[in-house]
Amino acid sequence: VCSSREDLLRAEELIALYSLSDRVPVYFSPVFGALEPEAIVEFMKERRLNRVRLQLQIHKYIWPPDRRGV
């Protein structure tokens, strides 16, 4: 879960350090309201993180993000 470009950079370091994307599925998920999904996708494209996937908390896009029980 990433809330800033710094988080993305650190995640990229850890992926490389431990060869994570060769071993397990790796997902980036934005903190809702802190980092736009488009920013993550652009970062992934710039860095050629082709084996990393974007994961959204889709319920926060369907219902208000402060709504409980959905």
Sequence and secondary structure as in RCSB ss.txt:
>XXXX:A:sequence
VCSSREDLLRAEELIALYSLSDRVPVYFSPVFGALEPEAIVEFMKERRLNRVRLQLQIHKYIWPPDRRGV
>XXXX:A:secstr
 BSSHHHHHHHHHHHHHHTHHHHS EEE B TTTS HHHHHHHHHHTT TTEEE   THHHHS TT    
